[in-house]
Amino acid sequence: MKREVLHSYMSRQHMLRSNYEIYHYLDKTIKNVALHHHDFYELYFLLSGEVDYLVEGKIYKLNPGDIVLLNTRELHQAVIRKGAEKYERIVLWVDKAYLESMSTEHSNLAICYESPEKQTVISTDFDMRREVQSLLNKILAIEDFKGMGSDILSRAYLMELFVMINNILLRKDKHENINTIRSTLIDKVIEYIEENLGGEVSIDNLSDTFFISKYHMSREFKKYTGITIHRYIILKRLIAAKELILQKEAINEVYMKCGFGDYSNFFRAFKNEYGITPKQFYEIMKENAESAYQHTDFNI
């Protein structure tokens, strides 16, 4: 099995399948994608190009072979530096429930996304890069394979890939030299916002808390995150709300805990951002989870 065909870039940021999707992109001219987040895990593998990757107030200056791991709560954006001849990458999306279904009591494959010490970017050496790319190419190739066992092989390759990724992360020497630009102030502002989503959080409030001009803070915040403080607060509240909805929290508790004040404000913000209602979101995610486990009544 071998796949040479590249995918045409698409701006869609939601999955059409309930398990995983994988894309191999090569572009010479591409506009930057707006800051966003997903309801699934993402693995981004840079093959060529000059890219600054913004994740939660940090700017990672990537090199070919770098791997970016993004969970459902992280706002992120790839910024392609001017002058790059080509921008090539492999992007893998994996449903949370599907990755969980491949895990065991002793091997949690999602730990690379959910660990409190989560590493966002992994730097690979030549041999490691070749192994990761080989597995990703196998997953790409299986997309066109119609023979018996295609479902088993895709699952096996994904399991092998995430076992490899998690073991790479245990080798701390492989991710100590990532070129990262960050601001202590913005790190503290983001931490404060995260801890106070259910309370009063505004530009004026943050300015008073950190004893800094709101104009300077707004300018620095957008520099490191790509969006305004107000927009960031709304998105983080919506992300937190989705997490609570999936935990079956009562809807009146959700909007209060996430700082929306009343249901109408919450409903309007949710529908405007995602194009569906909170209830529809829950039903879609529930259906995906049931599909992920439908054929996994065996021990791996």
C-alpha positions in Angstrom: 0.0 0.0 0.0 1.4 3.4 -1.0 -0.3 6.7 -1.3 1.3 9.5 -3.3 -1.7 11.8 -3.7 -1.8 14.9 -1.6 -5.0 16.4 -0.1 -6.3 19.8 -1.2 -6.3 22.1 1.8 -9.6 22.7 3.5 -10.5 25.1 6.3 -13.0 22.8 7.9 -12.3 22.4 11.6 -14.7 19.6 12.5 -14.6 15.9 11.9 -16.9 14.1 9.5 -16.0 10.7 10.8 -16.4 9.3 14.3 -12.9 7.8 14.7 -10.1 9.6 13.0 -9.2 11.7 9.9 -5.7 12.2 8.3 -4.5 14.7 5.7 -1.2 15.3 3.9 -1.0 18.9 2.7 1.5 20.7 0.5 1.0 24.4 -0.2 3.1 27.1 -1.7 0.7 29.9 -0.9 -1.7 29.7 2.0 -3.4 32.2 4.3 -3.0 31.8 8.0 -5.9 30.0 9.7 -7.7 31.9 12.5 -7.1 30.9 16.1 -9.4 27.9 16.9 -9.8 24.7 18.9 -11.2 21.3 18.3 -13.5 18.7 20.0 -10.9 16.1 19.2 -7.1 15.5 19.5 -4.8 16.8 16.9 -1.3 15.6 15.9 0.5 18.0 13.5 3.7 16.9 11.9 5.7 19.5 10.0 7.6 18.2 7.0 8.8 21.5 5.5 8.3 25.2 5.8 8.9 28.0 8.2 6.1 28.1 10.8 5.4 29.9 14.0 2.8 27.9 16.0 0.7 29.9 18.6 -0.7 27.8 21.4 -2.2 29.4 24.5 0.0 32.5 24.6 3.3 30.8 23.6 4.9 31.0 20.1 6.7 27.9 19.0 9.2 28.4 16.1 9.0 25.0 14.4 11.5 23.1 12.5 10.8 20.2 10.0 10.2 17.1 12.0 8.6 18.8 14.9 5.4 17.3 16.2 2.6 19.5 17.8 0.1 17.8 20.1 -3.1 19.7 20.7 -5.9 18.7 23.1 -9.5 19.9 23.1 -8.9 22.9 25.4 -6.0 24.6 23.6 -6.5 27.5 21.3 -4.0 27.3 18.5 -3.0 28.8 15.2 -0.3 28.1 12.6 1.4 31.3 11.2 3.4 30.7 8.0 6.4 32.9 7.8 6.8 35.0 4.7 9.3 33.7 2.1 8.9 30.0 2.7 9.0 28.1 -0.6 6.6 25.4 0.4 4.6 24.4 3.5 4.1 20.6 3.9 2.6 18.8 6.9 0.6 15.8 7.9 -2.4 16.5 10.2 -4.0 13.7 12.2 -7.3 14.2 14.0 -8.4 11.5 16.5 -11.7 11.4 18.4 -11.2 11.4 22.2 -13.4 8.4 22.7 -11.7 6.5 19.9 -8.3 7.0 21.4 -9.7 6.0 24.8 -11.1 2.8 23.3 -7.6 1.8 22.2 -6.1 2.4 25.7 -5.9 -0.2 28.5 -5.7 0.0 32.3 -1.9 0.1 32.1 -1.4 2.1 28.8 -3.4 5.3 28.5 -2.6 6.5 25.0 -4.2 9.9 25.7 -1.7 10.8 28.4 0.3 12.7 25.8 -2.7 15.1 25.5 -4.0 15.0 29.1 -1.0 14.9 31.3 -0.6 17.9 33.7 3.0 18.1 32.4 1.8 17.9 28.8 4.5 18.8 26.2 3.0 20.7 23.3 5.9 20.4 20.9 8.2 17.4 20.3 11.5 17.8 18.5 12.6 14.6 16.6 16.0 13.4 15.4 16.5 11.8 12.0 15.7 8.2 13.0 12.7 9.3 15.1 11.3 11.5 12.4 11.6 8.6 9.9 9.7 6.2 12.2 6.9 8.7 12.8 6.6 9.6 9.2 6.6 6.0 8.2 3.6 5.3 10.5 1.7 8.3 9.3 2.3 7.3 5.7 0.9 3.8 6.6 -2.2 5.5 8.1 -2.6 7.6 4.9 -2.2 4.6 2.6 -4.8 2.5 4.4 -7.4 5.2 3.5 -7.3 3.8 -0.1 -7.0 0.1 0.8 -10.3 -1.7 0.3 -9.1 -5.2 1.2 -10.0 -7.3 4.2 -8.5 -6.0 7.4 -8.4 -2.3 6.5 -10.2 -1.4 9.8 -7.9 -3.6 11.8 -4.7 -2.2 10.2 -5.7 1.5 10.7 -6.4 0.9 14.3 -3.2 -1.0 14.8 -1.1 1.7 13.1 -2.8 4.4 15.3 -2.1 2.4 18.4 1.6 1.9 17.4 1.9 5.6 16.6 0.6 6.8 20.0 2.6 4.2 21.9 5.6 5.7 20.1 4.6 9.3 20.8 4.1 8.6 24.5 7.5 6.8 24.8 9.2 9.7 23.0 7.8 12.0 25.7 9.4 9.9 28.4 12.8 10.9 26.8 13.1 14.5 28.1 16.2 15.1 26.0 13.9 15.1 22.9 11.9 18.2 23.8 14.2 20.4 25.8 15.5 22.6 23.0 12.2 23.8 21.4 12.5 27.5 20.4 9.7 29.1 22.3 8.8 32.8 22.6 6.7 33.6 25.7 5.8 36.4 28.0 5.7 35.9 31.8 3.0 38.6 32.0 0.8 36.9 29.4 1.3 33.5 31.0 0.0 34.9 34.3 -2.9 36.7 32.6 -4.0 33.4 30.9 -3.6 31.5 34.2 -5.8 34.1 35.9 -8.5 33.9 33.2 -8.5 30.1 33.5 -9.0 30.2 37.2 -11.7 32.9 37.2 -13.9 32.0 34.2 -17.0 31.8 36.4 -16.4 35.3 37.9 -15.7 38.8 36.8 -13.0 38.8 34.1 -12.6 41.8 31.8 -9.8 44.0 30.4 -10.4 46.5 33.2 -10.4 43.8 35.8 -7.1 42.3 34.5 -5.6 45.8 34.2 -6.3 46.4 37.9 -5.2 43.0 39.0 -1.8 43.2 37.2 -1.2 46.9 37.7 -0.7 47.5 34.0 -2.2 49.7 31.3 -5.1 48.0 29.6 -3.8 49.3 26.3 -0.4 47.8 26.8 -1.9 44.5 28.1 -4.3 44.3 25.1 -1.4 44.9 22.6 0.8 42.3 24.3 -2.0 39.7 24.6 -2.9 39.8 20.9 0.8 39.6 20.0 1.2 36.3 21.9 -2.3 34.7 21.4 -3.5 36.1 18.1 -6.8 37.4 19.4 -8.2 40.0 21.8 -8.6 39.5 25.5 -12.4 39.6 25.2 -12.5 37.1 22.4 -10.2 34.8 24.3 -12.4 34.9 27.4 -15.5 34.0 25.4 -13.8 31.1 23.7 -12.3 29.7 27.0 -15.8 30.0 28.6 -17.3 28.1 25.7 -14.6 25.4 25.9 -15.2 25.0 29.6 -18.9 24.8 29.0 -18.5 22.0 26.5 -16.4 20.0 28.9 -19.1 20.4 31.6 -21.9 19.4 29.1 -20.0 16.2 28.3 -19.8 15.5 32.0 -23.7 15.7 32.0 -23.7 18.8 34.2 -27.1 20.5 34.5 -27.4 23.3 31.9 -28.2 26.0 34.5 -25.0 25.0 36.3 -23.0 25.1 33.1 -23.7 28.7 32.2 -23.3 29.9 35.7 -20.0 28.1 36.3 -18.7 29.5 33.0 -19.5 33.1 33.7 -22.3 33.7 31.2 -24.8 35.1 33.7 -27.9 33.8 32.1 -29.0 31.1 29.7 -29.9 33.4 26.8 -26.3 34.8 26.7 -24.8 31.4 26.9 -27.2 29.9 24.2 -26.5 32.8 21.8 -22.7 32.7 22.3 -22.7 28.9 21.8 -24.9 28.9 18.7 -23.0 31.8 17.1 -19.6 30.1 17.6 -20.4 26.5 16.7 -23.6 26.8 14.6 -25.4 24.2 16.8 -27.2 24.4 20.2 -25.6 23.0 23.4 -28.1 20.1 23.3 -27.2 19.3 19.7 -23.5 19.3 20.6 -24.1 16.8 23.4 -26.1 14.5 21.1 -23.4 14.6 18.4 -20.6 13.8 20.9 -22.6 11.1 22.5 -23.2 9.4 19.2 -19.5 9.6 18.3 -18.6 8.0 21.6 -21.0 5.2 21.1 -19.7 4.6 17.6 -16.1 4.5 18.9 -16.9 1.7 21.3 -19.3 -0.2 19.1 -16.8 -2.7 17.8 -14.4 -2.8 20.8 -15.9 -5.5 23.0 -12.6 -7.2 23.2 -9.5 -6.7 25.2 -6.4 -5.3 23.5 
